[in-house]
Amino acid sequence: MADAIDISQLETMTGGDTELAIEALGIFRQSAELWGRMLDPHAEAVQWADAAHGIKGAARSVGLMALGDACETCEQLGRSGEATAAQAGVAISAVKDRLGEAIEVIAHVEHQLMMKRSFAGVRLG
């Protein structure tokens, strides 16, 4: 779980404001359901590439770097115009796996931030 999120990135992005961090993580979590539906390997490549692009920026802004990296790979594949159905399935599956991990880690971080009202001592793992 510790490698799923870079807490220092979240802290920097929110200026150390735990309320803002909780809000940003909540918005990300709520948006994840929509993004998940857009990640359909049977859809046009532009659709899932656009979804991966959106997730990538949001993920990296709150410190979910592994998710951002999986999205970047997926987006590049979709934009290449050369993705086979199998390649699309593998890339999208990787994004969905990381997205699931992100939702889990977000719940953990949100809980700790709500309890501590500080980034100090937030533990993952």
C-alpha positions as CSV (number, residue, x, y, z in Angstrom):
1,M,0.0,0.0,0.0
2,A,2.9,2.4,0.8
3,D,4.0,2.5,-2.9
4,A,0.4,3.3,-4.1
5,I,0.5,6.9,-2.9
6,D,3.1,9.6,-2.4
7,I,1.9,11.4,0.7
8,S,4.4,14.2,0.2
9,Q,2.9,15.0,-3.2
10,L,-0.6,15.1,-1.6
11,E,0.7,17.3,1.2
12,T,2.4,19.6,-1.3
13,M,-0.6,19.9,-3.6
14,T,-2.8,20.8,-0.7
15,G,-0.4,23.1,1.1
16,G,-0.5,20.8,4.1
17,D,-4.3,21.5,4.5
18,T,-5.7,18.2,5.7
19,E,-9.3,19.3,5.0
20,L,-8.4,20.1,1.4
21,A,-6.6,16.8,1.1
22,I,-9.6,14.9,2.4
23,E,-11.8,16.9,-0.1
24,A,-9.4,16.2,-3.0
25,L,-9.3,12.5,-2.2
26,G,-13.0,12.3,-2.0
27,I,-13.5,14.0,-5.3
28,F,-11.0,11.6,-6.9
29,R,-12.8,8.6,-5.3
30,Q,-16.2,9.8,-6.5
31,S,-14.9,10.3,-10.1
32,A,-13.3,6.9,-10.2
33,E,-16.7,5.2,-10.8
34,L,-17.3,7.2,-14.0
35,W,-13.7,6.7,-15.2
36,G,-14.1,3.0,-14.6
37,R,-17.1,2.9,-17.0
38,M,-15.2,4.8,-19.6
39,L,-12.3,2.3,-19.6
40,D,-13.9,-0.2,-21.9
41,P,-11.6,-2.1,-24.2
42,H,-14.5,-2.7,-26.7
43,A,-15.0,1.1,-27.1
44,E,-13.2,3.3,-29.5
45,A,-9.6,3.8,-28.5
46,V,-10.1,7.5,-28.2
47,Q,-12.6,7.0,-25.4
48,W,-10.4,4.9,-23.2
49,A,-7.3,6.9,-24.1
50,D,-9.2,10.1,-23.0
51,A,-10.3,8.4,-19.8
52,A,-6.8,7.3,-19.1
53,H,-5.5,10.8,-19.7
54,G,-8.1,12.3,-17.3
55,I,-7.3,9.8,-14.6
56,K,-3.5,10.3,-15.1
57,G,-3.6,14.0,-14.3
58,A,-6.0,13.6,-11.3
59,A,-4.0,10.6,-9.9
60,R,-0.6,12.4,-10.1
61,S,-2.0,15.5,-8.5
62,V,-2.9,13.6,-5.4
63,G,0.2,11.4,-5.3
64,L,-1.1,8.2,-7.0
65,M,2.0,7.9,-9.2
66,A,1.7,4.1,-10.0
67,L,-1.9,4.7,-11.3
68,G,-0.6,7.7,-13.2
69,D,2.1,5.6,-14.9
70,A,-0.4,2.9,-15.8
71,C,-2.7,5.5,-17.3
72,E,0.2,7.0,-19.3
73,T,1.0,3.7,-20.9
74,C,-2.7,3.0,-21.6
75,E,-3.2,6.5,-23.1
76,Q,-0.1,6.2,-25.3
77,L,-1.3,2.9,-26.6
78,G,-4.8,4.2,-27.3
79,R,-3.5,7.3,-29.1
80,S,-1.1,5.2,-31.2
81,G,-3.9,3.9,-33.4
82,E,-2.3,0.5,-33.4
83,A,-3.7,-1.2,-30.3
84,T,-5.0,-4.7,-30.8
85,A,-8.0,-5.8,-28.7
86,A,-5.7,-7.9,-26.6
87,Q,-3.3,-5.0,-26.0
88,A,-6.2,-2.7,-25.1
89,G,-7.5,-5.3,-22.6
90,V,-4.1,-5.7,-20.9
91,A,-3.5,-1.9,-20.6
92,I,-7.0,-1.1,-19.4
93,S,-6.9,-4.0,-16.9
94,A,-3.7,-2.6,-15.5
95,V,-5.3,0.8,-15.1
96,K,-8.4,-0.7,-13.4
97,D,-6.2,-2.8,-11.1
98,R,-4.2,0.4,-10.0
99,L,-7.5,2.3,-9.7
100,G,-8.8,-0.3,-7.3
101,E,-5.7,-0.1,-5.3
102,A,-5.9,3.7,-5.3
103,I,-9.5,3.6,-4.0
104,E,-8.3,1.3,-1.2
105,V,-5.4,3.5,-0.2
106,I,-7.5,6.7,-0.4
107,A,-9.9,5.3,2.1
108,H,-7.0,4.5,4.4
109,V,-5.4,7.9,4.0
110,E,-8.7,9.8,4.4
111,H,-9.4,7.9,7.6
112,Q,-6.0,8.8,9.0
113,L,-6.2,12.4,8.0
114,M,-9.7,12.7,9.6
115,M,-8.5,11.2,12.8
116,K,-5.2,13.0,13.1
117,R,-6.0,16.3,11.3
118,S,-2.4,16.3,10.3
119,F,-0.1,14.7,7.7
120,A,2.3,13.9,10.6
121,G,2.2,10.2,11.3
122,V,0.1,9.1,8.3
123,R,1.2,5.5,7.8
124,L,0.6,3.2,4.8
125,G,1.2,-0.5,5.2
